[in-house]
Amino acid sequence: MKNIISLVVLGFLLNIALQTNAQVINETPVDGLFPDDGIIDVKPTPLPSIRMADVMWQKRIWRVIDFREKMNQPFYFPVEAHGNWRSFFQIVIDGLKEGEITAYDISATDEFLAPITYNEVVARQTSAVNMVLSRPYPPYDEYDTTIYTTFDPSKVMQLRIKEDWYFDKQRSQMMVRIIGLCPVMMEERDGKEIPQPLFWIYFPEARNILAKAQMYNRFNDAEKRTYDEIFWKRMFSSYIYKESNVFDRRISEYAEGIDALFESERIKNDLFTFEHQLWEF
């Protein structure tokens, strides 16, 4: 009887040991100090309310973020998404596919008037060109061929921003609101890079997905930053290419080279000094 009880107890303990070992083997190793699924379930940071009566001064500004600048490289990389890391444009494209954000036609105006679909965006960047080529080997004749150009997200290297700067007399503070974003693809023509804007997206609508997407922090892996944070904290490098004016002209239309750079800096400096000129020190 004692032997039977011993065998039952031994079998029970052995079964527990086998189950425990199986669980340990089946568990996925933690790749880091602690488990991190990379999912950020947060809402966009609420912005302060605006009363029309409190806006005593306003200026519309258009600027460019170039992803090739060192400070802006986290917008561009990774070129191909892996795991939870995606580039800014990949996040936008995924949002268009899933219907979370709306793209607006850029051909006529930078206003949000004509919505376009993801398929339309891709179709506009896909083309077929018929060409006549010569064979580099016998019989050295000419032949017709078709060269297809497909949509390449890795060519998106700039981002245009449309924003409104205003002075809130209730808070006695200069403030800014981003209105729209426009990804820009760089195309090579005759050995030169030609910027080709793709579409506009309404920034307040896009904030919902940008607040859930991580952006790589170059200085601290433990500090998670979202793309929404990057925009409203102004953690990017950019230059101004247009301000609202009576002729509706860009800087490049009346200044070139170093003069265009100086004009961009002048506009930037005017925004900075406007608030200070209202006070006496």
Secondary structure, 3 states (H helix, E strand, C coil): CHHHHHHHHHHHHHHHHHHHHHHHHHCCCCCCCCCCCCCCCCCCCCCCCCCHHHEEEEEEEEEEEECCCHHHHHHHCCCCCECCECCHHHHHHHHHHCCCCCEECCCCCCCCCCEECHHHHHHHCCEEEEEEEECCCCCCCEEEEEEEECCCHHHEEEEEEEEEEEEECCCCEEEEEEEEEEEEEEEEECCEEEEEECCEEEHHHHHHHHCCCEECCCCCCCCCEEHHHHHHCCCCCCEEEEECCCCCCCHHHCCCHHHHHHHHHHHHHHHHHHHHCCCCC
